[in-house]
Amino acid sequence: MQQTIPLTIRGAELLKAELQHLRSVERPNVIAAIAEARSHGDLSENAEYDAAKERQSFIEGRIAEVEAKLANARIIDPAALDADGRCVFGATVELEDQENGDSVTYQIVGDDEADIKVGKISVSSPIARALIGKYAGDVAEVMAPGGVRAYEVLEVRYQ
């Protein structure tokens, strides 16, 4: 049995858009490339054909992977959450680094949505795991490569 995969609404939209692109653009392009390579004759020494078949295999694998994720997705709307101020999947959390006083804001999202450059961290990341269940005012200790880092939860928002 497949495990459910948590996704925000935005994450599900991104996966659906990727699936649509793979099906409507990438798949037809690779089919055309295979046909073109076949027209060149002997397939046994045809690098273009081998590359196109390999690309086709990758695209079909990714289509299957995205379809499975969407089929097993549990879509969560952060704005509809009512977690009484707790850090949960989908929450946006403002933190203060206890060592240097720097403030940072992260949204806890699914693995496919994670992008640290835009403040989205994976629910399976060490910092997200340390934050889950915490409230504003709590301190979360995170095992980082340089040792344990402590972050105070300043605010938890659901947006």
N, C-alpha and C positions, 0 to 999 in steps of 0.2 A: 504494500500500500504506500502510495506517495504521501509525503509529508506536505502540509500546506505551507505556502510561501507567502510571507507577509509583504504586501506592496502598498505604497501610497497610491492615491488616484493618479497622480502625475507619473509615478513609476509604471503603472499599468498602461497608461496612455503611450509612454515611450516604447514599451515592449510591443504594443499593438502597431505602432507606427513602424517599428523595425520589421515586424513580421510582414506588414503590407509591402514595405520596400523590398524585402527579400523575395517575396512571391511575385511582385509585379515588375521589378527591375532586374534584380540580380539573377534570379532563376532564368528568365528569358535570355538575358545576356550570355550566360554560360552555355545554354542550349545552342545559341547561335555560334558561339566560339567552338563548340564541339563539332557542329555541322561544318563549319569552315575548315577546321583541322582535318576532318574526315575527307574533305574534298581534295586534300593534298596527297592522297594516296596511301602508301604503306604506313599502317598504324604502329608497326613494331618499332620503328625508329623515329616516331613523330613526337618531338618534345612539346609542341603546341597542344597536341591531343592529350598527352599525359598531364600537362599543367591544367588544361580545361577540365579534365575528369577529376583531378584532385580538387580544383576549385568547386566543382559541382558537389563533390562529396562533403566539403566543408559547409557549403550553403544549405544542403539538405539536412545536415546534422544540426546546424544552427536553427533552421526552421522547426525541426522536431523539438529541440531544446526550448525554444521560445513558446511553442504551442503547449508543451508540458507545463511550463511555468505558469502560463496564463490559465490553463485548465485547473491547476492546483493553487491558484492565487487566492489569498484572503485579502481583499482590497479594503484598506482602512482610510477613512477620511479624517485627517488630523483635526479639522474644524469641528467634527461631530463627536470628538472624544470628550468624555467626562470622567477623568481619572483623579479628580480631587487634588490636583496639583502634583501628582506623582509623575516621574519620568517614565514614559511608556513608548512603545513603537509609534512613530509619527510625531512625537512631541518635539518642539524646538526648545533647546535648553541653553540658557546663558550661564557660563561658568567663569570663575576667576581662579587662575593658577595661584595656589597658595605660596609658591616659591618666589615668583617675580611680580605678582599682582596683575598680570596681563589678563584681559577679559576676552573671551571667545564665545561664539554662538554656533551651535550645531543642531541639525535636525537629524533624528535617528530614523534611518530609512532601510529598505531592503538591500541586499548585497548588490543587485544590479543597478540600483539608483545611486549608490555611494559615490561621492566625488568631493574629496576634502577641499578642493579649490573653491567650491561654492558652499562649503559648510554642511555637507551632507555626509554623515558617517554611517557605516554599516552596523546594523543591529548586532552582528556577530563580532564586531571589533572589540578589543579590550576596553576602550573607554566607554562604549555604549553599554557593554555588559556591566561595567562598574556603576553606570548611572541608573540603569533600570531599577525602578522602585524607590528612588531617592526623591526627596522633596526639597523645595527652596530652603536654604539654610543648612542642609546636610553637606557633608564632605565625602566625596568619592575618591578612593585611592585606586590608582591605575598603575599596573605594572608596565612600565615603558622600558625601551632598550637601555636607557640610562639609569634605570632604577625606578623606585616607586615615586609617582607624581600625585599630589593631592590637589583636587579641584573642589572649590565650594560652589554649590548650585545656587546661583543668584535668582534665577527665574525659570519657570517652566510654562511654556505657552503651547496651545493647541491651535494651529492655524493652517 
